[in-house]
Amino acid sequence: MVFLSKIGINDARLKARKQKIIQFKINTENTMTSSKQTKIETKIEPGYETSTFALGVGIAMAAFVGIWGTACLASAMISMGPMNVVKGYISALVG
C-alpha cells in the first residue's frame, strides 16, 4: 500500500476498491452456491386431452382418405380418359 500511495493512489480509494471487490466476491459466491427451488403444478384434464387426440386422429384419417381418393381419380383419368370417367360416374348415379 505504501507503493500505491507514492504513485498517487490514496489509501481511502484503495480500501474502497478492495471493499467493492470483496463484496462482489461474496455476492457471486452466494449466488452460485444458493439454489432456488420452484414448484410447478400442471393440471391435466383427461377429457380435453382425449378429445384433442381423437380430433387429431380424425383429421389425419380424413386427409389420408382425401389423398387416396385424389390418387385414384388421377389414375382413372390417366388409364381411361376423362370422358369415360364422367360417363362411368353418370351411369353409376343414374343406373
Secondary structure, DSSP 4 states (H G I P E B T S, - for coil): -HHHHHTT--HHHHHHHHHHHHHHHHHHHHHHH------------HHHHHHHHHHHHHHHHHHHHHHHHHHHHHHHHHHH-HHHHHHHHHHHHH-
